[in-house]
Amino acid sequence: MICWYASAGYHSDDVEGVRALSPWYRDKTQPSVADMHAKLRRVLISAQFRRTDPEPPTPEEINILRLAWADVAA
């Protein structure tokens, strides 16, 4: 999970999103393992509902899904 996050899942706005949803994390500067797990879970769930393509999701598609999940959480 950590390797996936470091290679494909990281986005500089991840920590900002967590801070916006959790105001008690004002000093948070790095994503936690729980943050990485939640993001991977959202990506895997989203991938289950994709049309049946042999191609894996692109980083842009993953980012769109992440932003959509962030909007739902807000």
N, C-alpha and C positions, 0 to 999 in steps of 0.2 A: 504494500500500500504506500509506504513512504517512497519507494523507488518510483512508483507510478506518479505520485504527486510531484516529485522532484523533476521528472522527465516530461510529463504531459499535463498534469493537473494544476500546477502552480500558476497563479495570477496575482499580480501586485495588489489588486483590490480585495483579495480574500480577507485579509485582516481587517480592513476598513468595514467590510460587510458584517463581520462578526461583531465588531465594536458597535456598529449601528444597531444591531439586533440585541446586543447585550451590553447595556451602558456600564455595567460594573467592570468591564474589561477595558478601562480607559488607558491603561499602561501596556496593553498587549501589543507586541511588536512582531511576533512570529506566529504562524498557525500552529495549533496544537495537534496532537495525534487524533483527537476527537474531531477536529475540524477537517483533517484530511480524510478520515473515515466517512464523515457525513458527505463530503463532496464526491468521493468515489461511489458511495451508495446511490446518490442522486444520478450520477452518470450511468451506472449500471442499470438502474430502473428505467431511465430514459431510453437507453439502448434497447431494452426489451420491447419497446413500443415503436421502434423504427420500422420502416418497411424492410423487406428482406433483401438487402444488398450484400454482396460479398465484401464490400469495402468497409473498413472500420470508420467510426466517426472522425471527422477532421477536427483539429484544434478549434477552428471557428465554430463548428457545430456544437462542440462541447461547451464553448464559451456562451453561445446562445442559450443552451439548456441551463447553464449555471445562472445566467441572468434571469431566465424565466422562473427558476426555482427561488431565486432571491426575491423576485416580485411577489411570488405567492406567499413567501414567509413574511413579507412586510405588511 
